Amino acid sequence: MKRILAVVFSIVLMVGGVAFAEDGSLVQWTDNEFVLDSENITSLYLLRPRVSLNNEKGRDKIADIYFGEELTLLSQEGDYCKVSTQNGQCGYVETGYIGYALYKIYLGSGGVPLAYKAGLCERDLGSAAGGKRYNEEALVLFEEGDYLYIVTDEGCSGYVNRYNPNISYDN
């Protein structure tokens, strides 16, 4: 019984942070509770290709910020986080556009298959997984055995095998 409850709890947690994009690919975002509960971690990354940094919540664009840019969390106010960029600009972004990442990788020109579940091989990929990804930067959100859960600079996310020869860890 305890094992069943643990599995159900894990699934509920995972489903809370995953959605399907218009193109059918999986997209992960950070929910408000994750930002609020991470008191000891203040470095975040932008998980979307491009987002506006605003002077006020949802208004008055200061600048565009791009995928993978490291941000420092200053405060969290409802659906918005006040952040500082590496070049010193401060402003607001929607909480769902940022998240914690372990490190960056690069998906090379040979292509890296993206799966919706750890352990699936290339022949198991469905259209929802984003297929093979080529020449993209990616952020590793978490590790699961031999697999990395990533989000790419084009907004696709899923699992890749950490030993794929087309993955570069030197960015």
C-alpha positions in Angstrom: 0.0 0.0 0.0 2.8 2.4 0.9 4.4 1.7 -2.5 1.2 2.5 -4.3 0.8 5.8 -2.5 4.4 6.7 -3.2 3.9 6.1 -7.0 0.6 8.0 -7.0 2.2 10.9 -5.2 5.1 11.0 -7.6 2.8 11.0 -10.6 0.8 13.9 -9.2 3.9 15.9 -8.6 5.2 15.2 -12.2 1.9 16.0 -13.9 1.7 19.4 -12.1 4.7 20.7 -14.0 4.2 19.3 -17.5 1.9 20.5 -20.3 1.6 20.0 -24.1 2.6 22.8 -26.5 0.6 23.6 -29.6 2.9 21.5 -31.7 2.3 18.5 -29.4 5.7 18.5 -27.7 6.0 18.4 -24.0 6.9 21.6 -22.2 8.0 21.8 -18.6 7.5 24.9 -16.5 8.1 25.9 -12.9 5.0 26.3 -10.8 4.7 28.9 -8.1 5.1 26.5 -5.2 8.4 25.3 -6.5 9.8 28.8 -6.6 8.5 29.6 -3.1 9.8 26.4 -1.6 13.3 26.8 -2.9 14.6 29.2 -0.3 18.2 28.2 -0.6 18.4 28.3 -4.4 18.2 31.7 -6.1 19.7 31.0 -9.5 17.1 30.4 -12.2 17.2 30.0 -15.9 14.8 31.2 -18.6 13.1 28.1 -20.0 11.4 29.7 -23.0 13.0 30.8 -26.3 12.3 34.6 -25.6 10.4 36.4 -22.9 9.9 40.1 -22.1 11.5 41.5 -19.0 9.0 44.0 -17.7 9.2 47.1 -15.5 5.9 46.2 -13.9 4.0 42.9 -13.7 2.9 42.2 -17.2 3.5 45.8 -18.5 6.2 48.1 -19.8 8.8 46.0 -21.5 12.4 46.7 -20.5 14.2 44.2 -22.7 13.9 40.7 -24.2 15.7 37.9 -22.4 16.5 34.6 -24.1 16.6 30.9 -23.4 19.2 29.7 -20.9 19.9 33.2 -19.5 20.8 32.9 -15.8 18.6 35.0 -13.6 18.7 35.8 -9.9 15.4 35.6 -8.0 14.8 38.7 -6.0 11.2 38.1 -5.0 8.1 36.2 -6.0 4.8 38.1 -6.1 1.8 36.0 -7.2 2.3 34.8 -10.8 5.4 37.0 -11.3 8.9 36.9 -10.1 11.2 39.9 -9.8 14.5 38.9 -11.2 17.9 40.3 -12.0 19.8 39.5 -15.2 23.5 38.8 -15.4 24.0 42.3 -16.9 22.2 43.9 -14.0 18.7 44.6 -15.4 15.9 44.1 -12.9 12.3 43.4 -13.8 9.4 41.0 -13.7 8.8 37.7 -15.6 6.0 35.3 -15.3 6.8 32.5 -12.8 6.0 29.8 -15.3 8.8 30.9 -17.7 11.7 30.2 -15.3 13.1 27.2 -13.6 16.0 25.6 -11.9 18.4 23.7 -14.0 21.4 21.4 -13.1 23.5 22.4 -16.1 23.6 23.1 -19.8 24.3 20.6 -22.7 24.4 20.9 -26.4 22.6 18.6 -28.8 24.8 18.1 -31.9 24.3 17.8 -35.6 24.0 14.0 -35.5 20.6 14.4 -33.7 19.5 13.4 -30.3 16.1 11.6 -29.9 13.8 13.2 -27.4 11.4 10.8 -25.6 8.4 11.5 -23.3 9.5 8.8 -20.9 12.9 7.7 -19.5 14.1 4.4 -21.0 12.3 4.7 -24.4 14.5 4.1 -27.4 14.4 5.9 -30.7 11.9 3.5 -32.3 9.5 4.1 -29.4 9.3 7.9 -30.0 5.9 9.4 -30.7 5.1 12.8 -32.3 4.5 14.2 -28.8 8.1 13.7 -27.8 9.6 16.3 -30.3 11.4 13.7 -32.4 15.1 14.1 -33.0 16.6 17.4 -32.0 19.6 18.9 -33.9 22.0 21.7 -33.0 20.2 23.0 -29.9 21.3 24.2 -26.5 19.4 22.5 -23.7 19.1 22.8 -19.9 19.1 19.6 -17.8 16.2 19.9 -15.3 16.8 16.6 -13.6 18.5 13.3 -13.9 16.9 9.8 -13.8 19.4 7.0 -14.0 21.0 7.0 -17.5 18.5 9.7 -18.7 18.4 13.4 -18.5 15.2 15.4 -18.6 15.8 18.5 -20.7 14.2 21.5 -22.2 15.7 22.8 -25.5 16.2 26.3 -26.7 13.2 25.8 -29.1 10.9 24.9 -26.2 10.7 21.1 -26.5 11.3 18.9 -23.5 11.7 15.3 -22.7 14.2 12.6 -21.9 17.6 11.9 -23.6 20.1 9.2 -22.9 23.1 10.8 -21.2 25.5 8.6 -23.1 24.3 9.6 -26.6 27.5 10.6 -28.5 25.8 13.6 -30.0 25.5 15.3 -26.6 28.2 17.7 -25.6 28.7 18.7 -22.0 31.3 21.4 -22.8 29.4 24.6 -23.4 
